[in-house]
Amino acid sequence: MVNAWATPQQVTDTTGVSVTGQQLAQAQSDIEIFTNRIWADTERIRARDLHWLGQAVARQAAWLAGQFGLETRLDATQIQQDQVSTSLQGDGLVLAPMAARALRRVSWMRSRTVHIRSAFESAGSFVNPLADASDDQQAWTPLSGGA
């Protein structure tokens, strides 16, 4: 039994491709590298994220079954041969396209914005410090560096 977020039967059910235990283990390893999470930490991962990780492993395993020489490929973004050229996206040579889509749905892989509070928000006062009406509510302190 391979320790993976998907089983060989789930790969077959999802993609219609039969895979070996070795291919499933390789797919699991690939997804662990891309997500920076390991199977041993499965109990700390939310159910929704486990679903998408399982989908990614299944798609990666099915894709690996049809790849030749995956571990010996060069890292390239453009390939040209016999007057035909192709450009690949970032990890196009090592990650299945549908696995990449599944990984974009994992909570820690999505992009998100971080709100950084301004000095006015952090002050704890909800009064506009620049308004003349708030002068009486602020303590006066002299400027340093005077004569």
LOMAR-312676 format. One record per residue (C-alpha): residue number from 1; x negated, y, z negated. Coordinates in Angstrom, 2 decimals. Layout:
ATOM   seq         x         y         z
ATOM   NUM         X         Y         Z
...
end
This chain:
ATOM   seq         x         y         z
ATOM     1      0.00      0.00      0.00
ATOM     2     -1.38      3.36      1.06
ATOM     3     -1.05      6.26     -1.38
ATOM     4      0.64      8.75      0.93
ATOM     5      3.56     11.13      0.97
ATOM     6      5.14      8.98      3.70
ATOM     7      5.45      5.25      4.31
ATOM     8      4.89      3.42      7.60
ATOM     9      8.67      2.83      7.77
ATOM    10      9.35      6.57      7.35
ATOM    11      6.91      7.29     10.18
ATOM    12      8.77      4.83     12.41
ATOM    13     12.17      6.20     11.40
ATOM    14     11.12      9.81     11.89
ATOM    15      9.06      9.55     15.05
ATOM    16      9.73      6.15     16.61
ATOM    17      6.01      5.34     16.47
ATOM    18      4.62      2.37     14.54
ATOM    19      1.41      3.11     12.65
ATOM    20     -1.09      1.06     10.72
ATOM    21     -2.01      1.60      7.09
ATOM    22     -5.35      3.03      8.23
ATOM    23     -3.67      5.60     10.47
ATOM    24     -1.33      6.57      7.64
ATOM    25     -4.26      6.94      5.23
ATOM    26     -6.08      9.11      7.76
ATOM    27     -2.98     11.27      8.26
ATOM    28     -2.61     11.65      4.48
ATOM    29     -6.24     12.71      4.23
ATOM    30     -5.81     15.24      7.03
ATOM    31     -2.75     16.80      5.41
ATOM    32     -4.52     16.92      2.02
ATOM    33     -7.34     18.88      3.67
ATOM    34     -4.96     21.35      5.28
ATOM    35     -2.78     21.86      2.19
ATOM    36     -5.51     21.81     -0.46
ATOM    37     -3.36     19.36     -2.49
ATOM    38     -4.07     15.70     -3.23
ATOM    39     -1.73     12.74     -3.57
ATOM    40     -2.78     12.19     -7.20
ATOM    41     -1.07     15.50     -8.12
ATOM    42      2.27     14.43     -6.63
ATOM    43      4.12     14.64     -9.96
ATOM    44      3.30     18.37    -10.16
ATOM    45      4.73     19.11     -6.70
ATOM    46      8.37     20.17     -6.28
ATOM    47     10.79     17.86     -4.48
ATOM    48     11.33     20.30     -1.61
ATOM    49      7.59     20.56     -0.99
ATOM    50      7.26     16.76     -1.19
ATOM    51      9.85     16.45      1.56
ATOM    52      7.89     18.71      3.90
ATOM    53      4.59     17.05      2.97
ATOM    54      6.14     13.68      3.84
ATOM    55      7.32     15.07      7.17
ATOM    56      3.85     16.45      7.87
ATOM    57      2.15     13.13      7.05
ATOM    58      4.63     11.20      9.21
ATOM    59      4.17     13.53     12.19
ATOM    60      0.39     13.57     11.77
ATOM    61      0.27      9.75     11.59
ATOM    62      2.35      9.39     14.76
ATOM    63      0.19     11.97     16.55
ATOM    64     -3.01     10.25     15.41
ATOM    65     -1.83      6.97     16.93
ATOM    66     -2.03      8.56     20.38
ATOM    67     -5.33     10.39     19.93
ATOM    68     -8.66      9.08     21.14
ATOM    69    -11.94     10.10     19.54
ATOM    70    -10.34     12.52     17.11
ATOM    71    -13.20     12.42     14.62
ATOM    72    -15.87     13.12     17.25
ATOM    73    -14.27     16.09     18.99
ATOM    74    -15.86     19.50     19.22
ATOM    75    -14.26     22.54     17.65
ATOM    76    -13.09     24.44     20.74
ATOM    77    -10.39     26.92     21.59
ATOM    78    -10.68     26.79     25.38
ATOM    79    -11.47     23.82     27.61
ATOM    80    -12.14     23.99     31.36
ATOM    81    -12.61     21.08     33.71
ATOM    82    -12.16     20.77     37.50
ATOM    83    -10.78     24.30     37.89
ATOM    84     -8.15     23.64     35.20
ATOM    85     -8.42     25.38     31.87
ATOM    86     -6.44     25.26     28.68
ATOM    87     -6.49     27.34     25.53
ATOM    88     -5.69     25.77     22.20
ATOM    89     -4.33     27.34     19.06
ATOM    90     -6.46     27.30     15.88
ATOM    91     -6.28     23.67     14.76
ATOM    92     -4.75     22.29     17.96
ATOM    93     -7.35     19.56     18.30
ATOM    94     -6.97     18.15     14.78
ATOM    95     -3.42     18.83     13.58
ATOM    96     -0.19     17.62     15.15
ATOM    97      2.05     20.49     16.28
ATOM    98      5.09     19.21     14.36
ATOM    99      2.95     18.56     11.28
ATOM   100      1.80     22.18     11.44
ATOM   101      5.44     23.31     11.56
ATOM   102      6.29     21.18      8.53
ATOM   103      3.31     22.59      6.61
ATOM   104      4.51     26.14      7.23
ATOM   105      7.61     25.24      5.19
ATOM   106      5.64     24.13      2.11
ATOM   107      6.00     26.83     -0.56
ATOM   108      2.30     27.59     -1.08
ATOM   109      1.52     27.59      2.65
ATOM   110      4.00     30.35      3.54
ATOM   111      2.93     33.95      3.77
ATOM   112      4.31     36.22      1.12
ATOM   113      3.86     39.77     -0.03
ATOM   114      2.63     40.80     -3.42
ATOM   115      4.07     43.94     -4.99
ATOM   116      1.45     45.98     -6.79
ATOM   117      2.91     48.46     -9.19
ATOM   118      1.85     52.05     -8.80
ATOM   119      0.53     54.09    -11.71
ATOM   120      3.92     55.77    -12.01
ATOM   121      5.74     52.44    -12.30
ATOM   122      3.27     51.08    -14.84
ATOM   123      3.58     54.11    -17.10
ATOM   124      6.86     52.83    -18.52
ATOM   125      8.63     56.11    -17.87
ATOM   126     11.42     56.22    -15.34
ATOM   127     11.13     60.00    -15.00
ATOM   128      9.43     61.46    -11.97
ATOM   129      6.18     62.85    -13.43
ATOM   130      5.81     65.26    -10.52
ATOM   131      9.16     66.96    -11.06
ATOM   132      9.17     70.28    -12.96
ATOM   133     12.09     69.09    -15.09
ATOM   134      9.92     66.40    -16.67
ATOM   135      7.30     68.82    -18.04
ATOM   136      8.86     68.86    -21.50
ATOM   137      8.74     65.06    -21.71
ATOM   138      5.01     64.74    -21.11
ATOM   139      2.23     65.41    -23.58
ATOM   140     -0.15     68.18    -22.64
ATOM   141     -3.86     67.37    -22.62
ATOM   142     -6.64     69.72    -21.56
ATOM   143     -8.76     68.89    -18.54
ATOM   144    -12.25     67.70    -19.43
ATOM   145    -15.43     69.14    -17.94
ATOM   146    -14.53     72.78    -18.62
ATOM   147    -16.99     75.43    -19.80
end
